[in-house]
Amino acid sequence: MKKALLIVLFFSYLTTNAQIVKEELVGNWIYHRFESDKEVDSIGKKLMVRFFGKMSVNLTSDDNYQLSMMGKKEEGKWSFDQEKLFFNSTKGIQSNFSIQKKEADTLRFEMKPNEFIILKRGEQLVQKIDLKVDDFKTVSVDKKQVSKKWFITKKIVPNKSEKQIEMLAILLEGSYIDFKPNGKCEISILSIQETGKWYLNDKKDEIIQEKPDDTKVFWKILKVSENELLLNKGDLKEQYLFSTSEK
């Protein structure tokens, strides 16, 4: 009797903690509900619904994804490894989420420690997502060339007038990224300060910035000199011109 009970419990554990196969993730996933291991008041629950209520994630078999949330869309590449789902957006940011398969048609996303979003499989599947990316001519560098404190002097984005670009430059005055020789970095943008790590990719034409929450930011290196650095954030045109002197 005791042995039979152990067998039942073992198979119950396997059912509720079944290993996720990547192919099972392909499809359209939509917001179902919010769960938390800590007490959340009614206002907090309403805010969660407001933030995530219209959330949807389309994962295609060719490893592309499209995320819709709060009226905004994000696209990029997705991958899966050891119960973690990775999103590499065309905007140059990689984020990851721990996930669990609760049932055949639901997934449990850990958004923050002890806070979860339950997604259920939807019907409106996007079969193919054509990612829009821009071509860039990058340059390879060595670590010493970029191991400096760089002040942002200009942000260059498409469809912006010169006046708008000038206004952005004013807002970004004093903002900097300090790539330290020991692989650590300090960032101050719009008075928001962050710390983290940085390193070059294998081709040495991209700076990878790691944040404390495991988020990664990818900076393509377009130009470098003794006093200037031109970077592009991600695969879409969003360029930042840096200088070693604060203007």
PyMOL commands that set and color helices and strands:
alter all, ss='L'
color gray80, all
select helices_A, chain A and resi 2-16+22-25+42-52+143-146+162-171
alter helices_A, ss='H'
color red, helices_A
select strands_A, chain A and resi 27-36+56-59+64-69+72-81+84-89+93-103+106-112+115-121+149-156+176-179+184-189+192-200+206-210+216-224+228-233+239-243
alter strands_A, ss='S'
color yellow, strands_A
deselect
rebuild
show_as cartoon
